[in-house]
Amino acid sequence: MAEPGTTSIERIDAVAAVLGHRFADPALLVQACMHTSRCGAQATPADKRRDANERMEFLGDALLGAALCLLLFRRFPDLDEGPLSRLKSTLVSRATLARAIETTGLLSYCLVGQQMSQPWPDSVKANFAESLLGAIHLDGGWPALVIAVERLLGSRVEDPAAGDEDARMRLQVWCLEHHKQLPIYSSERSGGTDHEPVFRAVAAIAGQQASGEGSSRRRAEAAAATALMVVVAAPDADQSAQ
């Protein structure tokens, strides 16, 4: 949540430093950082349209997809449409956007109502990311937007370990680069109790596989991805050592 003493200049400076765009119209940035809950219970629909970030979020959602498609198109010239689409879906997920905007520190300049639960839901964090991108496009156009998206999410393509699901993303990018396809996961509940279930997952690629366990299917798949990376990366490590 924004500090009480936060100024417009401080917010502009922070966005410029992180996302590479300096706002010419501070009002656009203020609106992008204003959640509808901040408008108050007495706010009319017109008030919310004028002051809150929901319309910018709508715009940013669509523009993010287009800019990210361009980024992935350039980054993976040998990939077909299917793998590119699946990689894009991972990168624009609510969890990925939430983690990305968290790491920028820009959430400290965003405003929500007092009734908002703490910590903020991932949906709210992701919406702020989208509204900021929408505002950047309105203020600086397509080139500024592409730069901002690359700064926000580019590291999650170039360095999968920077993403929310480090193990899964690392394996995913390795598989795309070496086999031009995504790993296959299968999972099932293997034990535990209703309150503390245990799941087992298997990750496979090109005839190689590894398994892992976790308290949810996602965590089990992450464990399997970590195990499979050890298997598939071993030849690369051996070759680099020669």
HELIX and SHEET records of a PDB file:
HELIX    1   1 SER A    8  LEU A   19  1                                  12    
HELIX    2   2 PRO A   26  ALA A   32  1                                   7    
HELIX    3   3 THR A   36  CYS A   39  5                                   4    
HELIX    4   4 PRO A   45  ASP A   51  1                                   7    
HELIX    5   5 GLU A   54  ARG A   75  1                                  22    
HELIX    6   6 GLU A   81  LEU A   91  1                                  11    
HELIX    7   7 ARG A   94  THR A  104  1                                  11    
HELIX    8   8 LEU A  106  TYR A  109  5                                   4    
HELIX    9   9 ASP A  122  GLU A  158  1                                  37    
HELIX   10  10 PRO A  160  ALA A  162  5                                   3    
HELIX   11  11 ASP A  166  HIS A  179  1                                  14    
HELIX   12  12 ARG A  217  ALA A  241  1                                  25    
SHEET    1   A 3 ILE A 184  GLY A 192  0                                        
SHEET    2   A 3 PRO A 197  ILE A 205 -1                                        
SHEET    3   A 3 GLN A 208  GLY A 214 -1                                        
END                                                                             
